[in-house]
Amino acid sequence: MNHHTDRKWVYIQSSLRASISKLESQIAETESQLAETRAKLKSPNDASKTVQNHIRLLHSYNEIRDIGQGLLGLIADARGVRHIDVQREFGVSADD
């Protein structure tokens, strides 16, 4: 190899080392961010707690909805009108 080729090779090696160093730094930063994010996330055991909480909330909602429907039925009976008419009056759809 001649002197010019040697310089070029040294420059390429230096450039590659700098790129590798930069990539290693980015990897370390990414791994650090990943560890931080994992620490912030809840453990997998909390998934079942979340599901249980959703089920509990759904039961509460259903109970409240049933009570509301019962009250609308009482109003309809007291007025001698159809249940659907009272629902419409109070802005309750059949899907609610």
TIDREN-350920 format. One record per atom (N, C-alpha, C, O): residue number from 0; x negated, y negated, z; residue in one letter. Coordinates in pm, 1 decimal. Layout:
// residues N
NODE pos     east    north       up code
NODE NUM        X        Y        Z    A
...
END
This chain:
// residues 96
NODE pos     east    north       up code
NODE   0    -83.3    118.0      0.0    M
NODE   0      0.0      0.0      0.0    M
NODE   0    -88.1   -124.8      0.0    M
NODE   0   -197.2   -125.5     57.0    M
NODE   1    -40.0   -227.3    -63.2    N
NODE   1   -114.8   -351.5    -62.2    N
NODE   1    -67.5   -441.3     51.0    N
NODE   1     28.1   -409.4    121.7    N
NODE   2   -134.1   -551.5     66.6    H
NODE   2   -107.4   -642.5    179.0    H
NODE   2     36.2   -695.9    174.1    H
NODE   2    101.4   -708.5    277.8    H
NODE   3     85.0   -727.1     54.6    H
NODE   3    219.9   -779.8     38.1    H
NODE   3    324.0   -674.6     78.5    H
NODE   3    421.9   -706.9    145.8    H
NODE   4    303.2   -551.8     38.4    T
NODE   4    394.2   -443.3     72.4    T
NODE   4    392.8   -418.2    222.4    T
NODE   4    497.3   -391.8    281.9    T
NODE   5    274.3   -426.2    284.6    D
NODE   5    263.4   -408.3    429.2    D
NODE   5    344.3   -515.1    503.9    D
NODE   5    417.0   -485.0    598.6    D
NODE   6    330.0   -638.2    459.7    R
NODE   6    403.9   -747.7    523.9    R
NODE   6    554.9   -726.6    512.1    R
NODE   6    630.4   -745.8    607.3    R
NODE   7    595.8   -686.5    391.6    K
NODE   7    737.7   -662.8    367.1    K
NODE   7    787.7   -552.0    459.4    K
NODE   7    895.1   -562.5    518.6    K
NODE   8    708.5   -445.9    470.8    W
NODE   8    746.3   -332.7    555.9    W
NODE   8    753.9   -376.5    702.6    W
NODE   8    846.5   -338.0    773.9    W
NODE   9    658.6   -455.3    747.0    V
NODE   9    658.7   -506.1    884.4    V
NODE   9    781.5   -593.7    906.1    V
NODE   9    845.7   -585.7   1010.8    V
NODE  10    814.2   -676.7    808.3    Y
NODE  10    931.6   -763.0    819.4    Y
NODE  10   1059.2   -678.3    828.3    Y
NODE  10   1146.2   -706.2    910.8    Y
NODE  11   1070.6   -576.7    745.1    I
NODE  11   1188.3   -488.6    745.6    I
NODE  11   1199.7   -418.9    881.1    I
NODE  11   1308.2   -412.9    938.8    I
NODE  12   1089.5   -366.9    931.3    Q
NODE  12   1091.6   -299.6   1061.7    Q
NODE  12   1133.4   -396.4   1171.9    Q
NODE  12   1214.2   -362.6   1258.3    Q
NODE  13   1078.7   -514.2   1168.0    S
NODE  13   1111.2   -616.3   1267.4    S
NODE  13   1259.1   -651.9   1259.6    S
NODE  13   1326.1   -665.2   1362.0    S
NODE  14   1308.3   -666.9   1140.3    S
NODE  14   1448.9   -700.4   1119.0    S
NODE  14   1538.5   -586.8   1168.8    S
NODE  14   1641.3   -610.9   1232.0    S
NODE  15   1498.7   -464.5   1139.9    L
NODE  15   1576.4   -348.4   1185.9    L
NODE  15   1575.9   -339.0   1338.2    L
NODE  15   1678.4   -309.6   1399.6    L
NODE  16   1459.7   -364.3   1398.7    R
NODE  16   1451.2   -361.4   1546.4    R
NODE  16   1541.8   -467.5   1607.7    R
NODE  16   1608.3   -442.8   1708.2    R
NODE  17   1543.9   -585.5   1546.7    A
NODE  17   1629.5   -693.4   1596.3    A
NODE  17   1777.4   -655.2   1582.2    A
NODE  17   1858.2   -681.0   1671.4    A
NODE  18   1810.6   -593.8   1469.4    S
NODE  18   1948.9   -549.7   1448.7    S
NODE  18   1987.4   -442.2   1549.2    S
NODE  18   2097.2   -445.1   1604.8    S
NODE  19   1898.8   -348.8   1572.1    I
NODE  19   1924.1   -241.3   1668.7    I
NODE  19   1941.5   -300.3   1807.6    I
NODE  19   2032.0   -261.1   1881.2    I
NODE  20   1856.0   -393.2   1843.2    S
NODE  20   1864.8   -457.1   1974.4    S
NODE  20   1997.7   -530.1   1990.8    S
NODE  20   2062.0   -522.3   2095.5    S
NODE  21   2037.4   -600.5   1886.0    K
NODE  21   2164.8   -673.4   1890.0    K
NODE  21   2280.6   -575.1   1902.9    K
NODE  21   2372.9   -598.3   1981.0    K
NODE  22   2276.6   -466.0   1827.5    L
NODE  22   2383.0   -365.3   1834.4    L
NODE  22   2387.3   -298.9   1972.5    L
NODE  22   2495.1   -273.5   2026.2    L
NODE  23   2270.4   -271.0   2029.3    E
NODE  23   2266.5   -211.6   2163.1    E
NODE  23   2328.2   -306.1   2265.9    E
NODE  23   2397.9   -263.0   2357.7    E
NODE  24   2301.9   -433.9   2249.1    S
NODE  24   2359.4   -534.9   2337.8    S
NODE  24   2511.2   -538.8   2322.1    S
NODE  24   2583.6   -546.9   2421.3    S
NODE  25   2559.3   -533.1   2199.0    Q
NODE  25   2703.4   -532.6   2173.8    Q
NODE  25   2768.4   -406.6   2231.7    Q
NODE  25   2878.9   -412.6   2285.6    Q
NODE  26   2700.2   -293.7   2220.5    I
NODE  26   2751.1   -169.2   2278.0    I
NODE  26   2762.9   -182.4   2428.9    I
NODE  26   2864.7   -144.9   2487.2    I
NODE  27   2659.7   -235.3   2491.7    A
NODE  27   2661.8   -252.4   2637.1    A
NODE  27   2775.6   -345.3   2678.8    A
NODE  27   2844.7   -318.5   2777.1    A
NODE  28   2795.4   -453.8   2604.8    E
NODE  28   2902.9   -548.2   2636.1    E
NODE  28   3040.0   -481.6   2617.3    E
NODE  28   3129.7   -498.8   2699.8    E
NODE  29   3055.0   -406.7   2510.1    T
NODE  29   3181.1   -337.3   2483.5    T
NODE  29   3209.8   -233.4   2590.6    T
NODE  29   3323.2   -220.5   2636.7    T
NODE  30   3106.9   -159.2   2630.1    E
NODE  30   3124.5    -59.1   2735.4    E
NODE  30   3162.9   -125.3   2867.4    E
NODE  30   3243.9    -71.8   2943.2    E
NODE  31   3105.3   -240.1   2894.0    S
NODE  31   3138.4   -315.3   3014.3    S
NODE  31   3284.1   -361.2   3010.8    S
NODE  31   3355.6   -349.7   3110.4    S
NODE  32   3327.7   -413.1   2896.0    Q
NODE  32   3466.9   -455.3   2881.2    Q
NODE  32   3562.2   -336.7   2894.5    Q
NODE  32   3669.3   -348.8   2954.0    Q
NODE  33   3523.1   -223.4   2839.6    L
NODE  33   3603.8   -102.4   2849.2    L
NODE  33   3618.3    -58.2   2994.4    L
NODE  33   3727.6    -23.2   3038.9    L
NODE  34   3508.5    -60.1   3067.1    A
NODE  34   3512.1    -22.1   3208.4    A
NODE  34   3601.3   -117.5   3287.4    A
NODE  34   3676.9    -74.6   3374.7    A
NODE  35   3592.2   -247.9   3256.3    E
NODE  35   3676.7   -347.8   3322.0    E
NODE  35   3823.7   -321.6   3294.2    E
NODE  35   3906.8   -324.8   3385.0    E
NODE  36   3855.0   -295.8   3168.1    T
NODE  36   3993.7   -271.5   3127.8    T
NODE  36   4047.1   -144.9   3192.7    T
NODE  36   4160.5   -142.4   3240.5    T
NODE  37   3966.4    -40.3   3194.4    R
NODE  37   4009.4     84.4   3258.4    R
NODE  37   4036.6     64.0   3406.8    R
NODE  37   4129.5    122.8   3462.1    R
NODE  38   3956.2    -18.4   3470.1    A
NODE  38   3975.2    -45.1   3612.9    A
NODE  38   4106.2   -119.6   3636.7    A
NODE  38   4170.3   -101.7   3740.3    A
NODE  39   4146.0   -203.3   3540.8    K
NODE  39   4269.6   -279.0   3554.6    K
NODE  39   4393.4   -192.7   3528.8    K
NODE  39   4501.1   -219.5   3582.1    K
NODE  40   4376.8    -89.8   3447.2    L
NODE  40   4489.8     -3.2   3415.0    L
NODE  40   4526.2     82.4   3534.7    L
NODE  40   4441.7    115.3   3618.1    L
NODE  41   4652.6    117.5   3541.3    K
NODE  41   4696.0    206.2   3648.7    K
NODE  41   4654.1    348.1   3614.6    K
NODE  41   4635.5    382.7   3498.0    K
NODE  42   4640.0    427.4   3715.5    S
NODE  42   4600.7    566.6   3693.6    S
NODE  42   4715.7    643.0   3629.3    S
NODE  42   4830.6    599.6   3638.2    S
NODE  43   4687.2    756.6   3564.3    P
NODE  43   4791.9    836.3   3500.1    P
NODE  43   4900.6    881.0   3598.7    P
NODE  43   5014.4    903.9   3557.8    P
NODE  44   4867.3    893.7   3727.6    N
NODE  44   4967.2    933.4   3826.0    N
NODE  44   5077.3    828.7   3837.1    N
NODE  44   5190.5    860.9   3873.0    N
NODE  45   5044.4    703.9   3806.5    D
NODE  45   5143.2    597.7   3814.7    D
NODE  45   5247.9    607.8   3704.4    D
NODE  45   5354.6    547.6   3715.5    D
NODE  46   5219.4    682.6   3598.6    A
NODE  46   5316.7    698.9   3489.5    A
NODE  46   5442.4    766.7   3543.1    A
NODE  46   5553.3    725.1   3509.3    A
NODE  47   5427.7    868.8   3624.9    S
NODE  47   5546.2    935.9   3678.9    S
NODE  47   5620.5    843.6   3774.1    S
NODE  47   5743.3    848.3   3781.7    S
NODE  48   5547.1    759.1   3847.1    K
NODE  48   5613.1    660.8   3934.6    K
NODE  48   5693.2    561.8   3850.8    K
NODE  48   5803.9    523.5   3888.7    K
NODE  49   5637.9    520.4   3737.6    T
NODE  49   5706.9    427.5   3648.9    T
NODE  49   5835.2    490.6   3595.5    T
NODE  49   5939.8    425.9   3591.6    T
NODE  50   5826.8    615.6   3555.0    V
NODE  50   5945.3    686.3   3504.4    V
NODE  50   6050.0    697.5   3614.6    V
NODE  50   6168.1    672.3   3590.7    V
NODE  51   6007.6    735.0   3734.5    Q
NODE  51   6101.3    747.0   3847.0    Q
NODE  51   6166.8    612.2   3877.2    Q
NODE  51   6286.0    606.6   3907.1    Q
NODE  52   6090.2    504.7   3869.6    N
NODE  52   6145.7    371.3   3893.6    N
NODE  52   6248.4    335.6   3786.4    N
NODE  52   6352.9    278.5   3817.7    N
NODE  53   6220.2    368.4   3661.4    H
NODE  53   6314.5    340.9   3552.8    H
NODE  53   6443.3    420.5   3572.8    H
NODE  53   6552.7    368.8   3550.0    H
NODE  54   6430.5    543.8   3614.6    I
NODE  54   6548.4    627.0   3639.7    I
NODE  54   6631.1    566.8   3753.7    I
NODE  54   6753.7    560.7   3745.5    I
NODE  55   6563.5    522.7   3859.0    R
NODE  55   6632.5    461.6   3972.5    R
NODE  55   6706.5    335.6   3928.0    R
NODE  55   6821.9    314.2   3965.1    R
NODE  56   6639.3    252.3   3848.4    L
NODE  56   6701.9    130.2   3798.8    L
NODE  56   6820.3    160.7   3707.3    L
NODE  56   6921.1     90.1   3710.3    L
NODE  57   6808.3    265.4   3626.2    L
NODE  57   6917.7    304.9   3537.7    L
NODE  57   7038.7    350.7   3619.0    L
NODE  57   7152.4    317.7   3585.6    L
NODE  58   7014.1    426.2   3725.3    H
NODE  58   7124.4    468.9   3812.7    H
NODE  58   7192.7    347.6   3875.1    H
NODE  58   7315.5    341.1   3880.9    H
NODE  59   7113.4    252.3   3921.5    S
NODE  59   7169.8    129.8   3980.4    S
NODE  59   7253.7     54.8   3878.4    S
NODE  59   7364.1      9.4   3908.5    S
NODE  60   7200.7     42.2   3758.2    Y
NODE  60   7274.0    -25.6   3651.5    Y
NODE  60   7407.2     44.1   3625.5    Y
NODE  60   7511.1    -21.2   3615.7    Y
NODE  61   7403.7    176.4   3614.3    N
NODE  61   7525.7    251.9   3586.3    N
NODE  61   7628.0    234.5   3697.3    N
NODE  61   7747.4    221.2   3670.3    N
NODE  62   7582.5    234.5   3821.1    E
NODE  62   7674.8    214.9   3933.6    E
NODE  62   7738.4     76.7   3927.8    E
NODE  62   7859.1     63.0   3948.2    E
NODE  63   7658.9    -24.9   3900.2    I
NODE  63   7710.4   -161.8   3891.2    I
NODE  63   7807.8   -174.4   3774.9    I
NODE  63   7913.5   -236.1   3787.6    I
NODE  64   7771.3   -115.5   3661.6    R
NODE  64   7859.3   -119.0   3544.2    R
NODE  64   7992.3    -50.6   3575.4    R
NODE  64   8098.2   -101.6   3539.0    R
NODE  65   7987.1     65.3   3643.1    D
NODE  65   8110.1    137.0   3678.6    D
NODE  65   8198.4     53.7   3771.4    D
NODE  65   8320.5     51.0   3756.5    D
NODE  66   8135.4    -13.7   3866.7    I
NODE  66   8211.9   -100.3   3957.9    I
NODE  66   8276.7   -214.2   3879.0    I
NODE  66   8393.7   -246.2   3900.2    I
NODE  67   8200.6   -274.9   3788.3    G
NODE  67   8254.0   -382.7   3705.0    G
NODE  67   8370.6   -335.4   3619.4    G
NODE  67   8470.9   -405.6   3606.9    G
NODE  68   8358.3   -217.5   3560.7    Q
NODE  68   8467.2   -162.3   3479.5    Q
NODE  68   8590.0   -135.3   3566.0    Q
NODE  68   8703.4   -157.2   3523.4    Q
NODE  69   8565.7    -87.3   3688.5    G
NODE  69   8676.3    -63.0   3780.7    G
NODE  69   8749.3   -191.7   3815.6    G
NODE  69   8872.2   -194.4   3820.7    G
NODE  70   8674.4   -297.7   3839.5    L
NODE  70   8735.1   -427.2   3870.8    L
NODE  70   8815.8   -479.1   3752.5    L
NODE  70   8925.6   -531.8   3770.2    L
NODE  71   8761.5   -464.2   3631.6    L
NODE  71   8836.0   -506.0   3512.8    L
NODE  71   8964.9   -425.6   3499.6    L
NODE  71   9068.3   -479.2   3459.9    L
NODE  72   8958.3   -297.0   3533.0    G
NODE  72   9077.8   -212.6   3529.6    G
NODE  72   9182.0   -258.7   3630.2    G
NODE  72   9301.3   -260.6   3599.7    G
NODE  73   9137.9   -296.0   3750.0    L
NODE  73   9231.0   -346.5   3852.0    L
NODE  73   9297.7   -476.1   3806.3    L
NODE  73   9417.5   -495.6   3826.8    L
NODE  74   9220.0   -564.0   3744.7    I
NODE  74   9275.4   -690.1   3693.0    I
NODE  74   9378.4   -660.1   3584.5    I
NODE  74   9487.3   -717.6   3582.8    I
NODE  75   9342.1   -568.3   3493.4    A
NODE  75   9434.6   -532.7   3385.1    A
NODE  75   9564.2   -475.1   3441.9    A
NODE  75   9672.9   -511.2   3397.0    A
NODE  76   9553.3   -385.8   3540.5    D
NODE  76   9672.4   -327.2   3602.6    D
NODE  76   9756.7   -434.1   3671.4    D
NODE  76   9879.2   -434.4   3659.0    D
NODE  77   9691.8   -524.4   3743.5    A
NODE  77   9764.3   -629.5   3816.3    A
NODE  77   9836.9   -723.3   3720.0    A
NODE  77   9944.8   -773.6   3751.6    A
NODE  78   9780.0   -746.2   3606.3    R
NODE  78   9841.9   -835.2   3506.9    R
NODE  78   9938.0   -761.5   3414.5    R
NODE  78  10019.0   -823.2   3345.3    R
NODE  79   9928.3   -630.9   3414.2    G
NODE  79  10012.3   -552.0   3324.2    G
NODE  79   9968.7   -563.3   3179.8    G
NODE  79  10051.3   -560.5   3088.6    G
NODE  80   9837.1   -576.4   3158.9    V
NODE  80   9783.0   -586.6   3022.7    V
NODE  80   9685.2   -472.4   2999.4    V
NODE  80   9648.8   -398.7   3091.0    V
NODE  81   9644.7   -460.6   2875.2    R
NODE  81   9548.0   -354.9   2842.5    R
NODE  81   9409.1   -390.3   2896.4    R
NODE  81   9371.6   -507.0   2907.8    R
NODE  82   9336.6   -287.1   2927.9    H
NODE  82   9199.3   -301.9   2979.2    H
NODE  82   9112.3   -377.8   2879.3    H
NODE  82   9033.5   -464.2   2917.6    H
NODE  83   9127.1   -345.1   2752.6    I
NODE  83   9046.7   -407.9   2647.3    I
NODE  83   9071.4   -558.5   2640.6    I
NODE  83   8980.1   -635.4   2610.2    I
NODE  84   9195.3   -600.8   2668.9    D
NODE  84   9226.5   -744.0   2667.2    D
NODE  84   9151.1   -816.8   2777.7    D
NODE  84   9101.2   -927.3   2756.6    D
NODE  85   9142.8   -756.0   2894.7    V
NODE  85   9069.4   -816.6   3006.4    V
NODE  85   8919.2   -819.0   2974.5    V
NODE  85   8849.8   -916.1   3004.6    V
NODE  86   8871.3   -712.0   2913.9    Q
NODE  86   8729.8   -709.2   2874.7    Q
NODE  86   8698.0   -825.0   2780.7    Q
NODE  86   8598.3   -895.0   2798.5    Q
NODE  87   8782.0   -844.2   2682.4    R
NODE  87   8759.8   -953.5   2586.0    R
NODE  87   8763.0  -1089.2   2656.0    R
NODE  87   8681.5  -1177.2   2628.1    R
NODE  88   8859.4  -1104.1   2748.0    E
NODE  88   8872.0  -1230.0   2821.9    E
NODE  88   8744.5  -1264.1   2897.6    E
NODE  88   8704.4  -1380.3   2904.4    E
NODE  89   8680.9  -1161.8   2954.7    F
NODE  89   8559.1  -1183.3   3032.8    F
NODE  89   8431.7  -1168.8   2949.9    F
NODE  89   8321.2  -1172.8   3004.0    F
NODE  90   8447.3  -1152.0   2819.2    G
NODE  90   8330.9  -1144.0   2731.4    G
NODE  90   8254.0  -1013.9   2741.9    G
NODE  90   8133.1  -1010.0   2718.7    G
NODE  91   8325.0   -906.6   2777.3    V
NODE  91   8260.9   -775.4   2789.8    V
NODE  91   8298.4   -693.5   2667.1    V
NODE  91   8416.4   -676.9   2636.2    V
NODE  92   8198.2   -643.0   2598.2    S
NODE  92   8226.2   -560.6   2480.7    S
NODE  92   8243.6   -415.3   2523.7    S
NODE  92   8211.4   -378.5   2636.7    S
NODE  93   8294.1   -335.1   2433.9    A
NODE  93   8314.4   -192.9   2463.2    A
NODE  93   8180.5   -122.3   2487.2    A
NODE  93   8175.8    -18.1   2552.5    A
NODE  94   8071.3   -179.6   2434.0    D
NODE  94   7939.1   -119.0   2449.9    D
NODE  94   7874.4   -151.5   2584.3    D
NODE  94   7778.6    -85.6   2624.6    D
NODE  95   7926.5   -253.0   2653.9    D
NODE  95   7866.8   -295.2   2781.9    D
NODE  95   7895.9   -197.1   2893.0    D
NODE  95   7853.0   -217.9   3006.5    D
END
